[in-house]
Amino acid sequence: MKPDERYDVVVCGGGLAGLTASRQIKRAMPDLTVLVLERTSGDIPDAAYKVGESTVEVGAHYYTEQLGLTGHFNRQQLPKLGLRFFFGDTRGPFDARPELGSRRFPRVPSYQIDRGIFERELRRYARELGVDLVEQAKVDDVDLAMGDEDHLIHFELAGEGTPRTVRARFLVDASGRHRLIQRKLGLGTPSPHKINAAWWRFRGEYDIETMAASTSPTWKPKTQERRWFSTNHLMGAGYWVWMIPLSSGNTSVGIVTDENVHPFSTYSTETKARRWLDEYEPTLAKFVENAEIIDFLRLRNASHFSKQAFSHHRWSCVGEAAVFLDAFYSPGSDWIGYTNTITTRMIELDRKGRLTEEVADTYNRLLLEDLWPNYLPVYLNNYPIFGHAPAMFTKVIWDTSFYWALPSQLLFRGLLADEDAAAEFHPIAQRFREIQTRMQANLRAFATHTQPTDKYLFLEYSKEPICTQLHLDLLTDKTADQCFRDMRRNVDRLAAWAGSFEQELTKTHGITVEFDTMLESVSDSGAALPR
């Protein structure tokens, strides 16, 4: 289609972040004119399209409840049996690897997403809402307005070679790793977290229980539902490998590593990646050795940060065009939900003449000073302990408790884009930041000074009392006052847990952790189980 000359909102990028942003904006303000410029065509295959196929609670809630897509997910995507982890000896019998996961589907749902199916449907849904979607449109540059003038977006349509320009009141950068605005304004900053990834999509179903049975025929599943529905993580020192089922009947398998432990050069081609699997996850390597490859892709320096994501000059960066930390724990769709929801609120405020510099600063602080610095310690320097079951059992429960107690509540309670709520959340996040950093340092120390287990154990983390309570708490309606009261109470609980863990570490192992350097690195970036 030929776009008009001017729109209220132009979204640069029609991937997952851009299409969901346009849907959220149009549902909130149906009278706005919205244009999405997407460089690819509408010929989107199943499975082999984009990575980022797993959701957790925030992303799933955002897609279903805020975007009204529950029907799509129930009909066309797979329910997710939570996150599942296998630790221990990666070269030994699979049935000896300690396991952490769920036996049954959780009360708060999440999903496995076939991105090809989902983004095809999102394009159709966008057009049905009245969004103008122009495919095969390559955005070359933008002229950002500083006053009340319109932004200018310069692009070309495939096969034309003729430059075009469209004007916009509000500009949304959803260009992913192209990071159009960040590159133009020099806002991007390196992340201290150095990770790389490579992945396949294989044709057909590759079930982890079938894989385990091929080497351990006596292995008895301890789950009521098939482990196949989980995002299965094979964990080792310095890496994790995912196995994700897709509703198209295919399977996604990926490697993610710490560059300092497993350099990208050791698995940067399909042949090298096969050899890498054979060395570090031989059971999986044997299981997929004859699998038909749909595609093989790779990504170097996956994590990136930014000095700014939102501006009172009527622009925002959403999804990976803003920041990206790690795929571990499947947070990608969460950050799409965070940035899209803030963007929608900014557009609403702009229409009322209330989008001020102070408001934009509030949202930048929330994203870059409150959320990012509390997420970063979850990952930074922790890959070397990923294969250590005792440390990781505690770590996964800790990380999950943080996630359900703080950031999840902001989106579930509709507080994320409330400026007053963001201001109230700030001291809570800042207090937890030091607790988070200390606990992660102590987990690393614990792994360093203790032996990993060499026998099969199963831990159902949803049955741990703190996880049970926090998970069900996501379903509880609360006022803002009640929500922040509970956040403070939960930070107190986590602080007590962290203190007890540190005392036990010192008493039992004689370990005292100096964590000031770690806390400083988190700041410089911009950013035993309780009963």
Sequence and secondary structure as in RCSB ss.txt:
>XXXX:A:sequence
MKPDERYDVVVCGGGLAGLTASRQIKRAMPDLTVLVLERTSGDIPDAAYKVGESTVEVGAHYYTEQLGLTGHFNR
QQLPKLGLRFFFGDTRGPFDARPELGSRRFPRVPSYQIDRGIFERELRRYARELGVDLVEQAKVDDVDLAMGDED
HLIHFELAGEGTPRTVRARFLVDASGRHRLIQRKLGLGTPSPHKINAAWWRFRGEYDIETMAASTSPTWKPKTQE
RRWFSTNHLMGAGYWVWMIPLSSGNTSVGIVTDENVHPFSTYSTETKARRWLDEYEPTLAKFVENAEIIDFLRLR
NASHFSKQAFSHHRWSCVGEAAVFLDAFYSPGSDWIGYTNTITTRMIELDRKGRLTEEVADTYNRLLLEDLWPNY
LPVYLNNYPIFGHAPAMFTKVIWDTSFYWALPSQLLFRGLLADEDAAAEFHPIAQRFREIQTRMQANLRAFATHT
QPTDKYLFLEYSKEPICTQLHLDLLTDKTADQCFRDMRRNVDRLAAWAGSFEQELTKTHGITVEFDTMLESVSDS
GAALPR
>XXXX:A:secstr
    SEEEEEEE  SHHHHHHHHHHHHH TTS EEEE SS S   SSSS S  B  HHHHHIIIIIS  HHHHHH
HSEE   EEEE S TTS GGGS EEE SS  SS  EE  HHHHHHHHHHHHHHHT EEE SEEEEEEE  SSSS 
EEEEEEETTT   EEEEEEEEEE  GGG HHHHHHT EEE S  EEEEEEEESS   HHHHHHHH TT     SS
 GGGSEEEEEETTEEEEEEE TTS EEEEEEEETTTS GGGSSSHHHHHHHHHHH HHHHHHTTT  EEEEEEES
S  EEES SEETTTEEE GGGT B  STT  HHHHHHHHHHHHHHHHHHHHTT   HHHHHHHHHIIIIIIHHHH
HHHHTTTGGGTT HHHHHHHHHHHHHHHHHTHHHHHHTT TT HHHHHHHHHHHHHHHHHHHHHHHHHHHHHHHS
    S  EEEGGGSHHHHHHHHHTTS   HHHHHHHHHHHHHHHHHHHHHHHHHHHHHH      HHHHHHHHHT
      
